[in-house]
Amino acid sequence: MTSSNTHAASPAFQLSWLPAIIGLLALYLPTYYSLANGLWDSEEQAHGPIVLIVALYLLWQRWGQLQQLAARPAPIAGGASLLLGCLLYALGRSQDILIFEVGSQIPVLAGLILLEWGWRGIRLCAFPLFFLIFMVPLPGTFVDAATASLKAHVSVIAEHLLYWAGYPIARNGVVLTIGQYQLLVADACSGLHSMFSLSAMGLLYFYLIKHSSWLRNGILIAAILPMAFAANIVRVLVLVLVTYHFGNDAAQGFIHSFAGVLLFIVALLGLMLLDSVLGLIFKNKARASQ
């Protein structure tokens, strides 16, 4: 056993992290409490607690591996990252800027890792730290601009598909008129937040599967946003058809909520199907080369 491993396993080493853990809890438990009673209650940010749990679990998995690393701290980079994170937190918390408050945990955690294990620790924890980005709320100006464009495209595609299928449908902006009903394609139906959350789930899927082919991974990553957009069109079509055939009341409540679940099911199944097809293609290439 090397001296570094003996140091890593010592009780004093474990206790040395207690102040840092207490400090992290003091900073971010109020943040998580506010999110749980606010932003995470919305359909658009319901993926937030899932991202947090997954990231913390992945970091916990890395803990044993971090303990096996020889201590090679990067004090300048670590101190700068920790200072930046604390400044972002203070500004975000005091001014109610969630992007800064929630996003600050990434440089704070990165700074602590750098101060103890240096860049080797960052490389080991790169994915969990990156995954926390999906907890950060999107900027309002970006959301407004992207939502308007996406709603327009979803409305146009839904109108054309239903008209092609023979339904009496017309469109005025983002308002669809089918039969006696008028349906507004709301912000939640734009698919923007669905793309964001599905991107998180897609990247987690790739990370867990760990395909060796970079080309295969690249194709799958590039397919995430189109899959999410297509799944959102399916969601809008389902709501429009349920309204037309069964009335407006039938399309609200459980059906409306289930349509959001359907979006994830369609997108993830589509992604897995594409992965299976690519697996056959790449497997055939590997066999042909042997």
Backbone torsions as a table, in degrees:
resi	resn	phi	psi	omega
1	MET	NA	132.2	-179.2
2	THR	-79.6	163.8	-179.8
3	SER	-65.3	-31.6	-180.0
4	SER	-67.5	-38.0	178.6
5	ASN	-68.0	-37.9	177.5
6	THR	-62.6	-40.2	177.9
7	HIS	-65.7	-40.2	-176.6
8	ALA	-65.8	-30.4	-175.5
9	ALA	-91.6	-3.2	-175.1
10	SER	-71.4	145.8	178.6
11	PRO	-59.3	-34.3	-179.4
12	ALA	-62.5	-37.4	178.3
13	PHE	-63.0	-41.5	179.3
14	GLN	-63.9	-45.1	-177.5
15	LEU	-67.6	-24.3	-178.5
16	SER	-65.6	-20.8	179.2
17	TRP	-87.6	-7.9	-176.7
18	LEU	-60.3	-45.8	177.7
19	PRO	-60.7	-39.2	179.6
20	ALA	-64.7	-41.6	179.6
21	ILE	-65.6	-42.5	178.2
22	ILE	-62.9	-41.1	178.3
23	GLY	-63.1	-42.1	178.5
24	LEU	-63.0	-42.8	178.6
25	LEU	-64.2	-41.2	179.7
26	ALA	-63.4	-36.4	179.9
27	LEU	-73.8	-50.0	-163.5
28	TYR	-102.7	-14.4	174.1
29	LEU	-61.3	-43.4	174.7
30	PRO	-61.3	-35.2	178.0
31	THR	-64.2	-46.9	-179.5
32	TYR	-65.5	-35.7	177.8
33	TYR	-64.2	-43.4	178.5
34	SER	-64.2	-40.7	179.0
35	LEU	-65.1	-41.3	-178.7
36	ALA	-64.3	-29.8	-179.9
37	ASN	-99.9	10.2	-179.4
38	GLY	-141.1	-94.0	-171.5
39	LEU	-60.7	-40.5	-177.1
40	TRP	-70.8	-11.9	175.9
41	ASP	-76.1	-16.4	-178.1
42	SER	-84.7	153.2	179.5
43	GLU	-63.1	-33.6	-175.7
44	GLU	-68.7	-30.1	-175.4
45	GLN	-116.6	21.1	-178.4
46	ALA	-66.7	-17.2	179.7
47	HIS	-78.4	-11.4	-175.4
48	GLY	-54.2	-53.2	-179.2
49	PRO	-64.6	-30.7	177.6
50	ILE	-65.3	-44.0	178.9
51	VAL	-61.0	-43.9	-179.4
52	LEU	-61.6	-47.7	-178.1
53	ILE	-62.7	-44.4	-179.3
54	VAL	-63.7	-45.2	-179.1
55	ALA	-63.0	-43.5	179.0
56	LEU	-65.3	-38.3	178.3
57	TYR	-64.5	-42.8	179.3
58	LEU	-65.4	-38.5	176.3
59	LEU	-65.5	-38.7	178.1
60	TRP	-63.7	-38.3	176.5
61	GLN	-62.4	-32.9	-178.7
62	ARG	-78.4	-12.5	-172.6
63	TRP	-58.9	-45.5	179.5
64	GLY	-62.9	-39.0	178.8
65	GLN	-68.5	-36.8	177.2
66	LEU	-62.9	-37.9	-178.9
67	GLN	-65.6	-23.2	-179.9
68	GLN	-83.5	-10.8	179.9
69	LEU	-78.3	141.6	172.1
70	ALA	-68.3	141.7	-178.1
71	ALA	-69.6	110.8	176.0
72	ARG	-131.3	71.8	-174.1
73	PRO	-64.3	151.4	172.8
74	ALA	-117.1	82.6	-169.2
75	PRO	-64.4	-36.5	-178.1
76	ILE	-69.0	-51.8	179.6
77	ALA	-64.2	-41.3	179.9
78	GLY	-65.0	-44.7	178.5
79	GLY	-63.7	-41.1	179.2
80	ALA	-64.7	-42.3	179.7
81	SER	-65.4	-43.0	179.4
82	LEU	-64.8	-42.6	178.2
83	LEU	-62.9	-43.8	178.6
84	LEU	-60.7	-44.5	-179.9
85	GLY	-62.2	-42.8	179.8
86	CYS	-65.7	-38.9	177.7
87	LEU	-65.3	-42.2	177.4
88	LEU	-62.3	-41.4	179.6
89	TYR	-63.9	-46.5	-178.7
90	ALA	-61.6	-43.0	179.0
91	LEU	-67.2	-45.2	-178.6
92	GLY	-65.5	-41.7	-178.0
93	ARG	-69.9	-42.1	-176.3
94	SER	-74.3	-32.2	-176.6
95	GLN	-104.6	5.7	179.6
96	ASP	57.5	47.9	176.6
97	ILE	-108.4	97.4	-172.2
98	LEU	-64.3	-31.5	179.9
99	ILE	-58.3	-43.7	179.7
100	PHE	-73.6	-44.5	-175.4
101	GLU	-63.8	-49.3	-179.1
102	VAL	-73.2	-40.7	-178.5
103	GLY	-67.9	-20.6	-176.1
104	SER	-65.6	-22.6	-177.2
105	GLN	-65.6	-24.2	-179.7
106	ILE	-69.1	-54.6	177.0
107	PRO	-66.5	-28.1	177.5
108	VAL	-65.2	-50.2	179.1
109	LEU	-64.4	-41.9	178.6
110	ALA	-61.2	-40.6	179.1
111	GLY	-62.7	-42.8	178.9
112	LEU	-63.5	-40.9	178.7
113	ILE	-65.7	-42.4	179.2
114	LEU	-63.4	-39.0	-178.9
115	LEU	-66.8	-26.1	-178.5
116	GLU	-98.8	-46.6	-172.7
117	TRP	-119.4	-5.8	179.3
118	GLY	72.7	-157.3	-172.7
119	TRP	-70.6	-23.6	175.5
120	ARG	-64.1	-38.6	176.8
121	GLY	-65.9	-38.1	178.0
122	ILE	-64.3	-42.4	178.4
123	ARG	-61.8	-37.7	-179.5
124	LEU	-68.8	-34.1	-176.4
125	CYS	-105.2	17.3	-173.1
126	ALA	-59.9	-46.6	-176.3
127	PHE	-66.9	-48.8	177.8
128	PRO	-57.0	-40.1	178.7
129	LEU	-65.9	-43.4	178.3
130	PHE	-64.4	-38.2	-177.1
131	PHE	-62.3	-28.9	179.0
132	LEU	-63.6	-17.4	177.4
133	ILE	-57.5	-32.5	-176.9
134	PHE	-73.3	-7.0	171.3
135	MET	-81.5	-23.0	-172.9
136	VAL	-75.7	125.9	178.4
137	PRO	-62.2	144.0	178.2
138	LEU	-69.5	146.0	178.3
139	PRO	-59.8	139.8	-176.4
140	GLY	-60.0	-40.9	-179.2
141	THR	-64.1	-39.5	177.8
142	PHE	-66.8	-42.3	-179.8
143	VAL	-61.2	-45.2	-178.9
144	ASP	-61.7	-45.4	-177.6
145	ALA	-68.0	-45.6	-177.7
146	ALA	-70.3	-36.7	-178.2
147	THR	-63.3	-44.0	-179.5
148	ALA	-60.1	-43.7	-179.6
149	SER	-67.3	-43.8	-178.2
150	LEU	-66.4	-40.5	178.2
151	LYS	-60.7	-40.7	179.3
152	ALA	-62.6	-44.9	-179.4
153	HIS	-66.8	-42.0	178.3
154	VAL	-61.6	-42.9	-179.6
155	SER	-62.3	-45.2	-178.7
156	VAL	-62.8	-47.1	-177.6
157	ILE	-65.7	-43.3	178.7
158	ALA	-61.5	-41.8	178.9
159	GLU	-61.6	-47.6	-177.5
160	HIS	-64.5	-41.2	-179.4
161	LEU	-65.6	-43.7	-179.0
162	LEU	-71.6	-35.6	176.1
163	TYR	-65.0	-41.2	177.5
164	TRP	-62.8	-33.6	179.5
165	ALA	-79.8	-2.0	175.1
166	GLY	95.1	12.6	179.8
167	TYR	-85.8	145.9	178.2
168	PRO	-78.3	86.7	-173.2
169	ILE	-127.7	144.8	175.4
170	ALA	-139.9	163.6	-176.3
171	ARG	-136.3	139.1	172.7
172	ASN	-132.0	98.9	-174.7
173	GLY	68.8	-118.0	178.2
174	VAL	-109.2	21.1	176.7
175	VAL	-106.6	121.8	178.6
176	LEU	-101.2	129.5	176.8
177	THR	-111.7	117.3	179.4
178	ILE	-130.7	118.8	-174.4
179	GLY	61.1	-126.2	-179.9
180	GLN	-94.6	4.4	-173.5
181	TYR	-107.9	144.4	171.7
182	GLN	-117.8	129.1	-177.4
183	LEU	-124.7	127.9	176.6
184	LEU	-90.2	126.1	173.4
185	VAL	-77.3	99.5	-172.6
186	ALA	-77.8	174.9	-179.3
187	ASP	-59.0	-38.6	-178.6
188	ALA	-64.0	-23.3	-179.4
189	CYS	-90.1	3.0	179.6
190	SER	-71.0	-28.4	179.4
191	GLY	91.1	-0.6	-176.3
192	LEU	-62.3	-52.5	-178.6
193	HIS	-68.7	-29.9	176.1
194	SER	-64.1	-41.0	177.9
195	MET	-62.4	-39.9	-178.7
196	PHE	-65.5	-48.8	-178.2
197	SER	-69.8	-37.8	177.8
198	LEU	-69.0	-30.8	174.2
199	SER	-61.8	-40.4	177.6
200	ALA	-62.6	-47.7	-179.1
201	MET	-66.5	-37.0	178.9
202	GLY	-64.8	-45.1	178.9
203	LEU	-65.1	-36.6	176.4
204	LEU	-64.4	-40.0	178.1
205	TYR	-60.2	-46.4	179.7
206	PHE	-64.1	-39.3	-178.6
207	TYR	-64.9	-39.9	-178.9
208	LEU	-74.4	-36.9	-179.1
209	ILE	-72.2	-39.2	177.5
210	LYS	57.0	60.2	174.3
211	HIS	-66.5	142.8	-179.5
212	SER	-80.1	-23.0	-176.7
213	SER	-84.3	118.9	177.2
214	TRP	-67.4	-32.6	179.2
215	LEU	-66.4	-42.8	177.3
216	ARG	-61.8	-45.5	177.6
217	ASN	-61.9	-41.0	-179.3
218	GLY	-63.5	-41.3	178.6
219	ILE	-63.9	-43.1	-179.1
220	LEU	-65.4	-42.6	178.6
221	ILE	-63.1	-41.9	179.2
222	ALA	-65.5	-23.3	-177.5
223	ALA	-85.0	-11.1	-174.2
224	ILE	-60.4	-53.0	-175.7
225	LEU	-65.7	-45.2	175.1
226	PRO	-59.0	-38.8	177.8
227	MET	-62.5	-43.9	179.8
228	ALA	-64.8	-40.3	179.1
229	PHE	-65.8	-43.5	179.1
230	ALA	-64.6	-40.4	178.6
231	ALA	-63.9	-35.0	178.8
232	ASN	-69.0	-34.0	175.2
233	ILE	-63.7	-40.7	176.3
234	VAL	-59.4	-41.7	179.2
235	ARG	-60.4	-46.8	-179.9
236	VAL	-64.4	-41.8	178.8
237	LEU	-60.6	-42.6	179.2
238	VAL	-61.2	-46.0	-179.7
239	LEU	-64.2	-40.1	179.5
240	VAL	-65.6	-44.3	-178.1
241	LEU	-68.4	-39.3	177.2
242	VAL	-63.9	-41.8	177.3
243	THR	-61.8	-44.9	-177.1
244	TYR	-65.4	-42.3	-173.8
245	HIS	-88.4	-30.1	-172.4
246	PHE	-123.5	-3.0	177.1
247	GLY	100.0	164.5	-175.6
248	ASN	-66.1	-37.0	-178.7
249	ASP	-63.1	-35.6	-178.8
250	ALA	-67.7	-28.1	-176.9
251	ALA	-83.1	-9.2	-179.6
252	GLN	-97.0	178.0	176.2
253	GLY	66.8	-124.9	-172.9
254	PHE	-61.1	-42.9	-178.3
255	ILE	-61.6	-41.8	-179.6
256	HIS	-64.1	-41.9	179.0
257	SER	-69.3	-40.2	-179.5
258	PHE	-65.9	-28.9	178.0
259	ALA	-62.5	-34.1	176.2
260	GLY	-67.3	-39.2	175.9
261	VAL	-66.0	-39.6	179.0
262	LEU	-59.1	-37.8	178.9
263	LEU	-56.8	-47.4	-179.2
264	PHE	-66.5	-40.8	-179.1
265	ILE	-62.1	-46.9	-179.1
266	VAL	-62.4	-45.9	-177.3
267	ALA	-65.6	-45.8	-178.4
268	LEU	-68.9	-38.7	176.5
269	LEU	-64.7	-39.9	177.5
270	GLY	-62.8	-40.5	179.7
271	LEU	-66.5	-42.1	179.2
272	MET	-67.3	-37.9	177.6
273	LEU	-63.5	-44.2	177.3
274	LEU	-61.8	-40.4	178.4
275	ASP	-61.9	-40.5	179.1
276	SER	-64.5	-42.9	179.1
277	VAL	-63.6	-45.0	178.4
278	LEU	-63.4	-34.1	177.1
279	GLY	-61.6	-39.6	177.2
280	LEU	-66.1	-41.1	-178.5
281	ILE	-65.7	-49.3	-178.0
282	PHE	-68.8	-32.4	177.9
283	LYS	-66.1	-42.4	178.7
284	ASN	-62.5	-39.4	178.0
285	LYS	-64.2	-39.7	-179.1
286	ALA	-65.2	-39.6	-179.6
287	ARG	-68.8	-37.5	-178.6
288	ALA	-66.2	-29.0	-178.5
289	SER	-79.9	-14.4	-177.1
290	GLN	-80.4	NA	NA
